[in-house]
Structures are given as C-alpha cells and as structure tokens.
Amino acid sequence: MAKGLQQFVGHWQIVEMEAWDQEYVNMEVPGDFMFRKDGSGHFQFGLVQGEMDCRLENTAGNARIAFSWQGQEELNSASGRG
C-alpha cells in the first residue's frame, strides 16, 4: 500500500464542485473518486472520467491527495492534474 494513502482508500462521492453544478456531476452516474491501495484510482463525474496516479501531500499539516490523470472528456482524450 502506498504510504499514507490507506486513509483515503475506497469510494468517495462528489458532493460539491466549484466549476460544475451537482446535476452535471451526477449526469451519467453519481460522481465519485475511487482510490486503490496501490496509489492508483479512478474518477467519473458528468462526461469526464479518468484513471489516476496518486500521491499523498501535506499542506499546512493537512493530508491531501495529489494526482495526475488520463481519460476522456465527452469522448475526447483528456489529461491533467488535481
């Protein structure tokens, strides 16, 4: 298991996003992130989905996940960081 990531392993439902309303987030399936023990993961919201490579970061004493991803946005190839 990737060090420190075990506290995040599992499915996390998206309950709010800054750039999209909840109707878009849940358009095809309930929007979520899924983090695996090996530091990989998957997410889907609206018409965006991707596979992630995750790592743990600490910012001001708070743990968070940083990730790069590759996938699709409305059937077009897409990638980014989050």
PDB file of N, CA, C and O in Angstrom:
ATOM      1  N   MET A   1       0.845  -1.175   0.000  1.00  0.00           N
ATOM      2  CA  MET A   1       0.000   0.000   0.000  1.00  0.00           C
ATOM      3  C   MET A   1       0.893   1.243   0.000  1.00  0.00           C
ATOM      4  O   MET A   1       1.861   1.323   0.757  1.00  0.00           O
ATOM      5  N   ALA A   2       0.563   2.194  -0.844  1.00  0.00           N
ATOM      6  CA  ALA A   2       1.319   3.435  -0.902  1.00  0.00           C
ATOM      7  C   ALA A   2       1.242   4.116   0.464  1.00  0.00           C
ATOM      8  O   ALA A   2       0.161   4.273   1.031  1.00  0.00           O
ATOM      9  N   LYS A   3       2.400   4.517   0.982  1.00  0.00           N
ATOM     10  CA  LYS A   3       2.493   5.068   2.331  1.00  0.00           C
ATOM     11  C   LYS A   3       1.544   6.253   2.537  1.00  0.00           C
ATOM     12  O   LYS A   3       1.542   7.207   1.759  1.00  0.00           O
ATOM     13  N   GLY A   4       0.748   6.174   3.587  1.00  0.00           N
ATOM     14  CA  GLY A   4      -0.141   7.262   3.963  1.00  0.00           C
ATOM     15  C   GLY A   4      -1.467   7.305   3.226  1.00  0.00           C
ATOM     16  O   GLY A   4      -2.403   7.957   3.688  1.00  0.00           O
ATOM     17  N   LEU A   5      -1.569   6.628   2.092  1.00  0.00           N
ATOM     18  CA  LEU A   5      -2.806   6.694   1.304  1.00  0.00           C
ATOM     19  C   LEU A   5      -3.937   5.843   1.873  1.00  0.00           C
ATOM     20  O   LEU A   5      -5.095   6.024   1.497  1.00  0.00           O
ATOM     21  N   GLN A   6      -3.612   4.912   2.779  1.00  0.00           N
ATOM     22  CA  GLN A   6      -4.635   3.989   3.276  1.00  0.00           C
ATOM     23  C   GLN A   6      -5.837   4.713   3.874  1.00  0.00           C
ATOM     24  O   GLN A   6      -6.946   4.179   3.842  1.00  0.00           O
ATOM     25  N   GLN A   7      -5.648   5.909   4.415  1.00  0.00           N
ATOM     26  CA  GLN A   7      -6.785   6.640   4.990  1.00  0.00           C
ATOM     27  C   GLN A   7      -7.786   7.103   3.930  1.00  0.00           C
ATOM     28  O   GLN A   7      -8.912   7.471   4.264  1.00  0.00           O
ATOM     29  N   PHE A   8      -7.385   7.088   2.656  1.00  0.00           N
ATOM     30  CA  PHE A   8      -8.250   7.540   1.571  1.00  0.00           C
ATOM     31  C   PHE A   8      -8.789   6.401   0.698  1.00  0.00           C
ATOM     32  O   PHE A   8      -9.637   6.641  -0.161  1.00  0.00           O
ATOM     33  N   VAL A   9      -8.319   5.180   0.898  1.00  0.00           N
ATOM     34  CA  VAL A   9      -8.710   4.054   0.056  1.00  0.00           C
ATOM     35  C   VAL A   9     -10.220   3.842   0.109  1.00  0.00           C
ATOM     36  O   VAL A   9     -10.826   3.839   1.181  1.00  0.00           O
ATOM     37  N   GLY A  10     -10.815   3.665  -1.077  1.00  0.00           N
ATOM     38  CA  GLY A  10     -12.246   3.418  -1.173  1.00  0.00           C
ATOM     39  C   GLY A  10     -12.915   4.430  -2.088  1.00  0.00           C
ATOM     40  O   GLY A  10     -12.254   5.205  -2.779  1.00  0.00           O
ATOM     41  N   HIS A  11     -14.248   4.405  -2.074  1.00  0.00           N
ATOM     42  CA  HIS A  11     -15.054   5.300  -2.913  1.00  0.00           C
ATOM     43  C   HIS A  11     -15.431   6.546  -2.131  1.00  0.00           C
ATOM     44  O   HIS A  11     -15.802   6.479  -0.959  1.00  0.00           O
ATOM     45  N   TRP A  12     -15.327   7.690  -2.808  1.00  0.00           N
ATOM     46  CA  TRP A  12     -15.696   8.980  -2.225  1.00  0.00           C
ATOM     47  C   TRP A  12     -16.669   9.655  -3.171  1.00  0.00           C
ATOM     48  O   TRP A  12     -16.324   9.930  -4.321  1.00  0.00           O
ATOM     49  N   GLN A  13     -17.866   9.924  -2.710  1.00  0.00           N
ATOM     50  CA  GLN A  13     -18.877  10.584  -3.524  1.00  0.00           C
ATOM     51  C   GLN A  13     -18.564  12.077  -3.626  1.00  0.00           C
ATOM     52  O   GLN A  13     -18.163  12.701  -2.644  1.00  0.00           O
ATOM     53  N   ILE A  14     -18.749  12.640  -4.807  1.00  0.00           N
ATOM     54  CA  ILE A  14     -18.560  14.080  -5.005  1.00  0.00           C
ATOM     55  C   ILE A  14     -19.851  14.775  -4.584  1.00  0.00           C
ATOM     56  O   ILE A  14     -20.904  14.545  -5.179  1.00  0.00           O
ATOM     57  N   VAL A  15     -19.774  15.615  -3.572  1.00  0.00           N
ATOM     58  CA  VAL A  15     -20.963  16.305  -3.074  1.00  0.00           C
ATOM     59  C   VAL A  15     -20.998  17.775  -3.485  1.00  0.00           C
ATOM     60  O   VAL A  15     -22.037  18.425  -3.370  1.00  0.00           O
ATOM     61  N   GLU A  16     -19.875  18.302  -3.963  1.00  0.00           N
ATOM     62  CA  GLU A  16     -19.843  19.687  -4.418  1.00  0.00           C
ATOM     63  C   GLU A  16     -18.588  19.913  -5.248  1.00  0.00           C
ATOM     64  O   GLU A  16     -17.511  19.416  -4.916  1.00  0.00           O
ATOM     65  N   MET A  17     -18.739  20.667  -6.329  1.00  0.00           N
ATOM     66  CA  MET A  17     -17.607  21.061  -7.159  1.00  0.00           C
ATOM     67  C   MET A  17     -17.732  22.545  -7.467  1.00  0.00           C
ATOM     68  O   MET A  17     -18.833  23.069  -7.634  1.00  0.00           O
ATOM     69  N   GLU A  18     -16.606  23.202  -7.537  1.00  0.00           N
ATOM     70  CA  GLU A  18     -16.587  24.634  -7.791  1.00  0.00           C
ATOM     71  C   GLU A  18     -17.052  24.989  -9.202  1.00  0.00           C
ATOM     72  O   GLU A  18     -17.782  25.961  -9.390  1.00  0.00           O
ATOM     73  N   ALA A  19     -16.631  24.207 -10.188  1.00  0.00           N
ATOM     74  CA  ALA A  19     -16.874  24.568 -11.592  1.00  0.00           C
ATOM     75  C   ALA A  19     -18.151  23.980 -12.191  1.00  0.00           C
ATOM     76  O   ALA A  19     -18.602  24.445 -13.238  1.00  0.00           O
ATOM     77  N   TRP A  20     -18.746  22.966 -11.551  1.00  0.00           N
ATOM     78  CA  TRP A  20     -19.931  22.317 -12.115  1.00  0.00           C
ATOM     79  C   TRP A  20     -21.000  22.175 -11.048  1.00  0.00           C
ATOM     80  O   TRP A  20     -20.696  22.000  -9.868  1.00  0.00           O
ATOM     81  N   ASP A  21     -22.263  22.252 -11.475  1.00  0.00           N
ATOM     82  CA  ASP A  21     -23.347  22.033 -10.521  1.00  0.00           C
ATOM     83  C   ASP A  21     -23.562  20.534 -10.322  1.00  0.00           C
ATOM     84  O   ASP A  21     -23.055  19.716 -11.089  1.00  0.00           O
ATOM     85  N   GLN A  22     -24.314  20.190  -9.292  1.00  0.00           N
ATOM     86  CA  GLN A  22     -24.500  18.781  -8.933  1.00  0.00           C
ATOM     87  C   GLN A  22     -25.251  18.005 -10.001  1.00  0.00           C
ATOM     88  O   GLN A  22     -25.029  16.803 -10.149  1.00  0.00           O
ATOM     89  N   GLU A  23     -26.118  18.644 -10.738  1.00  0.00           N
ATOM     90  CA  GLU A  23     -26.831  17.964 -11.819  1.00  0.00           C
ATOM     91  C   GLU A  23     -25.841  17.454 -12.864  1.00  0.00           C
ATOM     92  O   GLU A  23     -25.975  16.326 -13.339  1.00  0.00           O
ATOM     93  N   TYR A  24     -24.844  18.275 -13.231  1.00  0.00           N
ATOM     94  CA  TYR A  24     -23.823  17.830 -14.182  1.00  0.00           C
ATOM     95  C   TYR A  24     -22.946  16.749 -13.562  1.00  0.00           C
ATOM     96  O   TYR A  24     -22.656  15.740 -14.205  1.00  0.00           O
ATOM     97  N   VAL A  25     -22.527  16.951 -12.325  1.00  0.00           N
ATOM     98  CA  VAL A  25     -21.656  15.977 -11.650  1.00  0.00           C
ATOM     99  C   VAL A  25     -22.258  14.578 -11.699  1.00  0.00           C
ATOM    100  O   VAL A  25     -21.534  13.605 -11.907  1.00  0.00           O
ATOM    101  N   ASN A  26     -23.567  14.463 -11.513  1.00  0.00           N
ATOM    102  CA  ASN A  26     -24.249  13.167 -11.449  1.00  0.00           C
ATOM    103  C   ASN A  26     -24.965  12.801 -12.756  1.00  0.00           C
ATOM    104  O   ASN A  26     -25.871  11.968 -12.744  1.00  0.00           O
ATOM    105  N   MET A  27     -24.578  13.400 -13.860  1.00  0.00           N
ATOM    106  CA  MET A  27     -25.272  13.224 -15.130  1.00  0.00           C
ATOM    107  C   MET A  27     -25.399  11.763 -15.569  1.00  0.00           C
ATOM    108  O   MET A  27     -26.501  11.330 -15.907  1.00  0.00           O
ATOM    109  N   GLU A  28     -24.325  11.002 -15.576  1.00  0.00           N
ATOM    110  CA  GLU A  28     -24.368   9.600 -16.025  1.00  0.00           C
ATOM    111  C   GLU A  28     -24.416   8.626 -14.864  1.00  0.00           C
ATOM    112  O   GLU A  28     -25.160   7.646 -14.899  1.00  0.00           O
ATOM    113  N   VAL A  29     -23.644   8.886 -13.860  1.00  0.00           N
ATOM    114  CA  VAL A  29     -23.593   8.076 -12.634  1.00  0.00           C
ATOM    115  C   VAL A  29     -23.342   9.049 -11.487  1.00  0.00           C
ATOM    116  O   VAL A  29     -22.917  10.179 -11.724  1.00  0.00           O
ATOM    117  N   PRO A  30     -23.597   8.629 -10.247  1.00  0.00           N
ATOM    118  CA  PRO A  30     -23.221   9.519  -9.144  1.00  0.00           C
ATOM    119  C   PRO A  30     -21.710   9.802  -9.221  1.00  0.00           C
ATOM    120  O   PRO A  30     -20.903   8.872  -9.237  1.00  0.00           O
ATOM    121  N   GLY A  31     -21.341  11.066  -9.267  1.00  0.00           N
ATOM    122  CA  GLY A  31     -19.928  11.426  -9.385  1.00  0.00           C
ATOM    123  C   GLY A  31     -19.130  10.908  -8.205  1.00  0.00           C
ATOM    124  O   GLY A  31     -19.555  11.036  -7.056  1.00  0.00           O
ATOM    125  N   ASP A  32     -17.960  10.316  -8.488  1.00  0.00           N
ATOM    126  CA  ASP A  32     -17.132   9.812  -7.392  1.00  0.00           C
ATOM    127  C   ASP A  32     -15.670   9.686  -7.783  1.00  0.00           C
ATOM    128  O   ASP A  32     -15.301   9.715  -8.957  1.00  0.00           O
ATOM    129  N   PHE A  33     -14.858   9.546  -6.749  1.00  0.00           N
ATOM    130  CA  PHE A  33     -13.447   9.189  -6.856  1.00  0.00           C
ATOM    131  C   PHE A  33     -13.281   7.858  -6.162  1.00  0.00           C
ATOM    132  O   PHE A  33     -13.931   7.608  -5.147  1.00  0.00           O
ATOM    133  N   MET A  34     -12.419   6.991  -6.691  1.00  0.00           N
ATOM    134  CA  MET A  34     -12.117   5.724  -6.065  1.00  0.00           C
ATOM    135  C   MET A  34     -10.598   5.598  -5.991  1.00  0.00           C
ATOM    136  O   MET A  34      -9.910   5.628  -7.011  1.00  0.00           O
ATOM    137  N   PHE A  35     -10.093   5.458  -4.776  1.00  0.00           N
ATOM    138  CA  PHE A  35      -8.656   5.345  -4.546  1.00  0.00           C
ATOM    139  C   PHE A  35      -8.319   3.907  -4.159  1.00  0.00           C
ATOM    140  O   PHE A  35      -8.979   3.308  -3.309  1.00  0.00           O
ATOM    141  N   ARG A  36      -7.277   3.362  -4.800  1.00  0.00           N
ATOM    142  CA  ARG A  36      -6.849   1.989  -4.554  1.00  0.00           C
ATOM    143  C   ARG A  36      -5.624   1.963  -3.642  1.00  0.00           C
ATOM    144  O   ARG A  36      -4.918   2.962  -3.501  1.00  0.00           O
ATOM    145  N   LYS A  37      -5.385   0.815  -3.033  1.00  0.00           N
ATOM    146  CA  LYS A  37      -4.264   0.628  -2.122  1.00  0.00           C
ATOM    147  C   LYS A  37      -2.912   0.877  -2.770  1.00  0.00           C
ATOM    148  O   LYS A  37      -1.968   1.280  -2.091  1.00  0.00           O
ATOM    149  N   ASP A  38      -2.805   0.644  -4.073  1.00  0.00           N
ATOM    150  CA  ASP A  38      -1.513   0.768  -4.752  1.00  0.00           C
ATOM    151  C   ASP A  38      -1.187   2.194  -5.221  1.00  0.00           C
ATOM    152  O   ASP A  38      -0.176   2.405  -5.891  1.00  0.00           O
ATOM    153  N   GLY A  39      -2.042   3.180  -4.872  1.00  0.00           N
ATOM    154  CA  GLY A  39      -1.795   4.562  -5.272  1.00  0.00           C
ATOM    155  C   GLY A  39      -2.412   4.930  -6.607  1.00  0.00           C
ATOM    156  O   GLY A  39      -2.200   6.036  -7.104  1.00  0.00           O
ATOM    157  N   SER A  40      -3.163   4.028  -7.188  1.00  0.00           N
ATOM    158  CA  SER A  40      -3.889   4.341  -8.423  1.00  0.00           C
ATOM    159  C   SER A  40      -5.338   4.654  -8.056  1.00  0.00           C
ATOM    160  O   SER A  40      -5.731   4.521  -6.897  1.00  0.00           O
ATOM    161  N   GLY A  41      -6.120   5.065  -9.031  1.00  0.00           N
ATOM    162  CA  GLY A  41      -7.516   5.344  -8.759  1.00  0.00           C
ATOM    163  C   GLY A  41      -8.281   5.650 -10.024  1.00  0.00           C
ATOM    164  O   GLY A  41      -7.732   5.625 -11.126  1.00  0.00           O
ATOM    165  N   HIS A  42      -9.541   5.935  -9.852  1.00  0.00           N
ATOM    166  CA  HIS A  42     -10.449   6.216 -10.959  1.00  0.00           C
ATOM    167  C   HIS A  42     -11.440   7.273 -10.487  1.00  0.00           C
ATOM    168  O   HIS A  42     -11.786   7.326  -9.307  1.00  0.00           O
ATOM    169  N   PHE A  43     -11.897   8.116 -11.418  1.00  0.00           N
ATOM    170  CA  PHE A  43     -12.957   9.051 -11.091  1.00  0.00           C
ATOM    171  C   PHE A  43     -13.906   9.191 -12.266  1.00  0.00           C
ATOM    172  O   PHE A  43     -13.544   8.925 -13.413  1.00  0.00           O
ATOM    173  N   GLN A  44     -15.121   9.610 -11.964  1.00  0.00           N
ATOM    174  CA  GLN A  44     -16.089   9.948 -13.005  1.00  0.00           C
ATOM    175  C   GLN A  44     -17.044  10.982 -12.445  1.00  0.00           C
ATOM    176  O   GLN A  44     -17.547  10.853 -11.329  1.00  0.00           O
ATOM    177  N   PHE A  45     -17.283  12.006 -13.241  1.00  0.00           N
ATOM    178  CA  PHE A  45     -18.329  12.984 -12.960  1.00  0.00           C
ATOM    179  C   PHE A  45     -18.753  13.563 -14.294  1.00  0.00           C
ATOM    180  O   PHE A  45     -17.929  13.747 -15.189  1.00  0.00           O
ATOM    181  N   GLY A  46     -20.033  13.848 -14.427  1.00  0.00           N
ATOM    182  CA  GLY A  46     -20.538  14.369 -15.693  1.00  0.00           C
ATOM    183  C   GLY A  46     -20.083  13.498 -16.848  1.00  0.00           C
ATOM    184  O   GLY A  46     -20.278  12.283 -16.831  1.00  0.00           O
ATOM    185  N   LEU A  47     -19.479  14.114 -17.847  1.00  0.00           N
ATOM    186  CA  LEU A  47     -18.971  13.388 -19.017  1.00  0.00           C
ATOM    187  C   LEU A  47     -17.452  13.267 -18.986  1.00  0.00           C
ATOM    188  O   LEU A  47     -16.810  13.128 -20.027  1.00  0.00           O
ATOM    189  N   VAL A  48     -16.884  13.320 -17.782  1.00  0.00           N
ATOM    190  CA  VAL A  48     -15.443  13.226 -17.589  1.00  0.00           C
ATOM    191  C   VAL A  48     -15.145  11.978 -16.774  1.00  0.00           C
ATOM    192  O   VAL A  48     -15.782  11.727 -15.751  1.00  0.00           O
ATOM    193  N   GLN A  49     -14.165  11.193 -17.237  1.00  0.00           N
ATOM    194  CA  GLN A  49     -13.718  10.043 -16.463  1.00  0.00           C
ATOM    195  C   GLN A  49     -12.245   9.810 -16.712  1.00  0.00           C
ATOM    196  O   GLN A  49     -11.727  10.129 -17.783  1.00  0.00           O
ATOM    197  N   GLY A  50     -11.566   9.247 -15.713  1.00  0.00           N
ATOM    198  CA  GLY A  50     -10.145   9.018 -15.897  1.00  0.00           C
ATOM    199  C   GLY A  50      -9.549   8.089 -14.857  1.00  0.00           C
ATOM    200  O   GLY A  50     -10.143   7.799 -13.818  1.00  0.00           O
ATOM    201  N   GLU A  51      -8.357   7.640 -15.180  1.00  0.00           N
ATOM    202  CA  GLU A  51      -7.544   6.828 -14.286  1.00  0.00           C
ATOM    203  C   GLU A  51      -6.475   7.739 -13.684  1.00  0.00           C
ATOM    204  O   GLU A  51      -5.921   8.597 -14.371  1.00  0.00           O
ATOM    205  N   MET A  52      -6.190   7.545 -12.391  1.00  0.00           N
ATOM    206  CA  MET A  52      -5.284   8.435 -11.673  1.00  0.00           C
ATOM    207  C   MET A  52      -4.053   7.716 -11.142  1.00  0.00           C
ATOM    208  O   MET A  52      -4.080   6.523 -10.841  1.00  0.00           O
ATOM    209  N   ASP A  53      -2.979   8.478 -11.040  1.00  0.00           N
ATOM    210  CA  ASP A  53      -1.762   8.092 -10.332  1.00  0.00           C
ATOM    211  C   ASP A  53      -1.675   9.058  -9.153  1.00  0.00           C
ATOM    212  O   ASP A  53      -1.492  10.259  -9.350  1.00  0.00           O
ATOM    213  N   CYS A  54      -1.804   8.544  -7.936  1.00  0.00           N
ATOM    214  CA  CYS A  54      -1.979   9.395  -6.756  1.00  0.00           C
ATOM    215  C   CYS A  54      -0.763   9.364  -5.840  1.00  0.00           C
ATOM    216  O   CYS A  54      -0.007   8.394  -5.797  1.00  0.00           O
ATOM    217  N   ARG A  55      -0.604  10.467  -5.108  1.00  0.00           N
ATOM    218  CA  ARG A  55       0.406  10.529  -4.049  1.00  0.00           C
ATOM    219  C   ARG A  55      -0.133  11.418  -2.936  1.00  0.00           C
ATOM    220  O   ARG A  55      -0.990  12.273  -3.161  1.00  0.00           O
ATOM    221  N   LEU A  56       0.379  11.202  -1.749  1.00  0.00           N
ATOM    222  CA  LEU A  56      -0.059  11.962  -0.590  1.00  0.00           C
ATOM    223  C   LEU A  56       0.802  13.210  -0.438  1.00  0.00           C
ATOM    224  O   LEU A  56       2.024  13.146  -0.575  1.00  0.00           O
ATOM    225  N   GLU A  57       0.163  14.350  -0.154  1.00  0.00           N
ATOM    226  CA  GLU A  57       0.856  15.608   0.133  1.00  0.00           C
ATOM    227  C   GLU A  57       0.365  16.123   1.476  1.00  0.00           C
ATOM    228  O   GLU A  57      -0.768  15.855   1.877  1.00  0.00           O
ATOM    229  N   ASN A  58       1.215  16.857   2.162  1.00  0.00           N
ATOM    230  CA  ASN A  58       0.808  17.528   3.388  1.00  0.00           C
ATOM    231  C   ASN A  58       0.925  19.018   3.170  1.00  0.00           C
ATOM    232  O   ASN A  58       1.988  19.518   2.802  1.00  0.00           O
ATOM    233  N   THR A  59      -0.168  19.733   3.396  1.00  0.00           N
ATOM    234  CA  THR A  59      -0.207  21.178   3.247  1.00  0.00           C
ATOM    235  C   THR A  59      -0.698  21.760   4.558  1.00  0.00           C
ATOM    236  O   THR A  59      -1.822  21.496   4.984  1.00  0.00           O
ATOM    237  N   ALA A  60       0.137  22.541   5.184  1.00  0.00           N
ATOM    238  CA  ALA A  60      -0.211  23.161   6.473  1.00  0.00           C
ATOM    239  C   ALA A  60      -0.703  22.120   7.478  1.00  0.00           C
ATOM    240  O   ALA A  60      -1.642  22.370   8.234  1.00  0.00           O
ATOM    241  N   GLY A  61      -0.060  20.952   7.478  1.00  0.00           N
ATOM    242  CA  GLY A  61      -0.417  19.901   8.419  1.00  0.00           C
ATOM    243  C   GLY A  61      -1.628  19.077   8.045  1.00  0.00           C
ATOM    244  O   GLY A  61      -2.041  18.213   8.817  1.00  0.00           O
ATOM    245  N   ASN A  62      -2.215  19.321   6.872  1.00  0.00           N
ATOM    246  CA  ASN A  62      -3.382  18.566   6.414  1.00  0.00           C
ATOM    247  C   ASN A  62      -2.999  17.651   5.263  1.00  0.00           C
ATOM    248  O   ASN A  62      -2.377  18.085   4.294  1.00  0.00           O
ATOM    249  N   ALA A  63      -3.374  16.384   5.373  1.00  0.00           N
ATOM    250  CA  ALA A  63      -3.099  15.413   4.309  1.00  0.00           C
ATOM    251  C   ALA A  63      -4.093  15.599   3.178  1.00  0.00           C
ATOM    252  O   ALA A  63      -5.282  15.818   3.410  1.00  0.00           O
ATOM    253  N   ARG A  64      -3.592  15.510   1.940  1.00  0.00           N
ATOM    254  CA  ARG A  64      -4.462  15.546   0.771  1.00  0.00           C
ATOM    255  C   ARG A  64      -3.823  14.709  -0.318  1.00  0.00           C
ATOM    256  O   ARG A  64      -2.626  14.425  -0.282  1.00  0.00           O
ATOM    257  N   ILE A  65      -4.634  14.319  -1.283  1.00  0.00           N
ATOM    258  CA  ILE A  65      -4.134  13.534  -2.405  1.00  0.00           C
ATOM    259  C   ILE A  65      -3.913  14.452  -3.594  1.00  0.00           C
ATOM    260  O   ILE A  65      -4.776  15.254  -3.951  1.00  0.00           O
ATOM    261  N   ALA A  66      -2.749  14.319  -4.197  1.00  0.00           N
ATOM    262  CA  ALA A  66      -2.452  14.990  -5.466  1.00  0.00           C
ATOM    263  C   ALA A  66      -2.384  13.882  -6.516  1.00  0.00           C
ATOM    264  O   ALA A  66      -1.930  12.776  -6.224  1.00  0.00           O
ATOM    265  N   PHE A  67      -2.833  14.178  -7.733  1.00  0.00           N
ATOM    266  CA  PHE A  67      -2.841  13.125  -8.742  1.00  0.00           C
ATOM    267  C   PHE A  67      -2.671  13.691 -10.140  1.00  0.00           C
ATOM    268  O   PHE A  67      -2.985  14.851 -10.409  1.00  0.00           O
ATOM    269  N   SER A  68      -2.168  12.844 -11.017  1.00  0.00           N
ATOM    270  CA  SER A  68      -2.207  13.112 -12.451  1.00  0.00           C
ATOM    271  C   SER A  68      -3.208  12.108 -13.016  1.00  0.00           C
ATOM    272  O   SER A  68      -3.418  11.039 -12.442  1.00  0.00           O
ATOM    273  N   TRP A  69      -3.820  12.460 -14.141  1.00  0.00           N
ATOM    274  CA  TRP A  69      -4.835  11.563 -14.692  1.00  0.00           C
ATOM    275  C   TRP A  69      -4.838  11.594 -16.207  1.00  0.00           C
ATOM    276  O   TRP A  69      -4.401  12.554 -16.841  1.00  0.00           O
ATOM    277  N   GLN A  70      -5.349  10.505 -16.762  1.00  0.00           N
ATOM    278  CA  GLN A  70      -5.591  10.383 -18.197  1.00  0.00           C
ATOM    279  C   GLN A  70      -6.945   9.733 -18.365  1.00  0.00           C
ATOM    280  O   GLN A  70      -7.302   8.814 -17.628  1.00  0.00           O
ATOM    281  N   GLY A  71      -7.710  10.222 -19.357  1.00  0.00           N
ATOM    282  CA  GLY A  71      -9.026   9.653 -19.581  1.00  0.00           C
ATOM    283  C   GLY A  71      -9.740  10.332 -20.721  1.00  0.00           C
ATOM    284  O   GLY A  71      -9.148  10.624 -21.760  1.00  0.00           O
ATOM    285  N   GLN A  72     -11.030  10.585 -20.516  1.00  0.00           N
ATOM    286  CA  GLN A  72     -11.873  11.165 -21.560  1.00  0.00           C
ATOM    287  C   GLN A  72     -12.753  12.275 -21.000  1.00  0.00           C
ATOM    288  O   GLN A  72     -13.181  12.241 -19.846  1.00  0.00           O
ATOM    289  N   GLU A  73     -13.003  13.250 -21.850  1.00  0.00           N
ATOM    290  CA  GLU A  73     -13.988  14.284 -21.565  1.00  0.00           C
ATOM    291  C   GLU A  73     -14.860  14.411 -22.807  1.00  0.00           C
ATOM    292  O   GLU A  73     -14.399  14.859 -23.856  1.00  0.00           O
ATOM    293  N   GLU A  74     -16.123  14.014 -22.679  1.00  0.00           N
ATOM    294  CA  GLU A  74     -17.050  13.984 -23.807  1.00  0.00           C
ATOM    295  C   GLU A  74     -16.458  13.258 -25.023  1.00  0.00           C
ATOM    296  O   GLU A  74     -16.519  13.760 -26.145  1.00  0.00           O
ATOM    297  N   LEU A  75     -15.888  12.079 -24.784  1.00  0.00           N
ATOM    298  CA  LEU A  75     -15.309  11.181 -25.792  1.00  0.00           C
ATOM    299  C   LEU A  75     -13.999  11.675 -26.385  1.00  0.00           C
ATOM    300  O   LEU A  75     -13.467  11.029 -27.288  1.00  0.00           O
ATOM    301  N   ASN A  76     -13.458  12.788 -25.919  1.00  0.00           N
ATOM    302  CA  ASN A  76     -12.151  13.265 -26.372  1.00  0.00           C
ATOM    303  C   ASN A  76     -11.111  12.897 -25.328  1.00  0.00           C
ATOM    304  O   ASN A  76     -11.397  12.922 -24.132  1.00  0.00           O
ATOM    305  N   SER A  77      -9.907  12.556 -25.769  1.00  0.00           N
ATOM    306  CA  SER A  77      -8.820  12.277 -24.841  1.00  0.00           C
ATOM    307  C   SER A  77      -8.544  13.505 -24.001  1.00  0.00           C
ATOM    308  O   SER A  77      -8.558  14.631 -24.499  1.00  0.00           O
ATOM    309  N   ALA A  78      -8.291  13.276 -22.707  1.00  0.00           N
ATOM    310  CA  ALA A  78      -8.031  14.370 -21.793  1.00  0.00           C
ATOM    311  C   ALA A  78      -7.045  13.894 -20.718  1.00  0.00           C
ATOM    312  O   ALA A  78      -6.925  12.696 -20.460  1.00  0.00           O
ATOM    313  N   SER A  79      -6.354  14.833 -20.109  1.00  0.00           N
ATOM    314  CA  SER A  79      -5.447  14.531 -19.010  1.00  0.00           C
ATOM    315  C   SER A  79      -5.264  15.790 -18.194  1.00  0.00           C
ATOM    316  O   SER A  79      -5.625  16.886 -18.622  1.00  0.00           O
ATOM    317  N   GLY A  80      -4.699  15.617 -17.014  1.00  0.00           N
ATOM    318  CA  GLY A  80      -4.480  16.773 -16.175  1.00  0.00           C
ATOM    319  C   GLY A  80      -3.950  16.385 -14.816  1.00  0.00           C
ATOM    320  O   GLY A  80      -3.498  15.262 -14.595  1.00  0.00           O
ATOM    321  N   ARG A  81      -4.015  17.351 -13.901  1.00  0.00           N
ATOM    322  CA  ARG A  81      -3.578  17.156 -12.531  1.00  0.00           C
ATOM    323  C   ARG A  81      -4.666  17.676 -11.589  1.00  0.00           C
ATOM    324  O   ARG A  81      -5.448  18.562 -11.933  1.00  0.00           O
ATOM    325  N   GLY A  82      -4.684  17.113 -10.435  1.00  0.00           N
ATOM    326  CA  GLY A  82      -5.670  17.562  -9.452  1.00  0.00           C
ATOM    327  C   GLY A  82      -5.172  17.395  -8.044  1.00  0.00           C
ATOM    328  O   GLY A  82      -5.883  17.727  -7.095  1.00  0.00           O
TER     329      GLY A  82
END
